[in-house]
Each structure stands twice: as C-alpha cells, then as structure tokens.
C-alpha cells in the first residue's frame, strides 16, 4: 500500500465514505469523531470535516473527484497505515 500522499481524490472519497459510517461521522484525515458532514446537492456529494477543514467530493454526473487537505500541511501519519485506505 502506498502512503496517503500517493492516494487519488477518488481513493480519499471512498475511504471517507466508508469511515463516515464506521467511524461515527469520523474524519479519515484527522481522525476526529462526530465532525464530518455529508452534503448532497446539485449532483455532488461532499464530505466536510468541521475540525480540520478536510473536504472530499464527487460529481455524480461526471465521476470527477476533488480533495482538499485538512489543516495539516502534510498528510497525517494517522491515515497512512489504516486498513480502510487499502485497495
């Protein structure tokens, strides 16, 4: 498995969607719990963390993904070896 820095926006989206359920609205980026909002509007699904400002989104029509890192300047060690980031 590559590091979190090697992940695509689609990888981050899949991991966040899963962790949102398994981690009680948790953030795959900062590890916080009960801090991620799932927003669905205009054909776009976005997960936003109110703790670290991490955001990842998917356009349902085009399949395009966008990821904006959280408050950390680099990918945190927390997610580098987490099972749900594995392919």
C-alpha positions in Angstrom: 0.0 0.0 0.0 1.3 3.5 -0.8 1.3 6.4 1.6 -1.7 8.6 2.0 0.1 11.2 -0.1 0.0 8.8 -3.1 -3.8 8.4 -2.9 -6.0 9.9 -5.5 -9.0 12.0 -4.7 -11.2 9.0 -5.6 -9.3 6.9 -3.1 -9.9 9.6 -0.4 -13.6 9.8 -1.3 -14.1 6.0 -1.0 -12.2 5.9 2.3 -14.1 8.9 3.7 -17.5 7.5 2.7 -16.7 4.2 4.5 -15.2 5.9 7.6 -18.2 8.3 7.8 -20.3 5.2 8.5 -17.8 3.1 10.5 -16.2 6.0 12.4 -19.5 7.6 13.6 -19.2 10.5 11.2 -15.5 10.4 11.6 -12.8 12.1 9.6 -10.4 9.9 7.7 -7.9 12.8 7.6 -7.6 14.0 11.2 -9.2 11.0 13.0 -11.9 13.1 14.7 -15.3 11.7 15.5 -18.7 13.3 15.0 -17.2 16.1 13.0 -17.9 15.2 9.3 -20.9 16.5 7.4 -22.2 14.7 4.3 -23.6 17.2 1.9 -25.5 16.2 -1.2 -26.7 18.9 -3.7 -26.7 19.7 -7.4 -25.4 16.2 -8.3 -22.4 16.5 -6.0 -21.7 14.5 -2.8 -19.2 16.2 -0.4 -17.8 15.2 3.0 -16.5 18.1 5.0 -14.7 17.9 8.4 -15.5 20.8 10.7 -12.5 20.0 12.8 -9.7 20.2 10.3 -11.4 21.5 7.1 -10.7 18.4 5.1 -13.0 18.1 2.2 -13.6 15.5 -0.5 -16.3 15.5 -3.1 -17.6 13.5 -6.1 -19.6 14.9 -9.0 -22.3 12.2 -9.6 -22.7 13.0 -13.3 -19.0 13.2 -14.4 -17.5 10.9 -11.7 -14.8 13.6 -11.1 -13.4 13.7 -7.6 -11.8 16.6 -5.7 -9.9 16.5 -2.4 -8.8 19.5 -0.3 -6.3 18.6 2.5 -7.2 19.5 6.1 -5.5 21.9 8.4 -2.3 19.8 8.5 0.2 20.8 5.9 1.1 17.3 5.2 -0.8 14.0 5.2 -1.1 13.0 8.8 0.6 9.7 10.0 -2.8 8.6 11.3 -4.2 7.5 8.0 -1.0 6.1 6.4 -1.5 2.5 7.8 -5.2 2.4 8.3 -6.9 -0.7 6.9 -9.8 1.2 5.3 -7.3 3.0 3.0 -6.3 -0.3 1.5 -7.4 -1.1 -2.0 
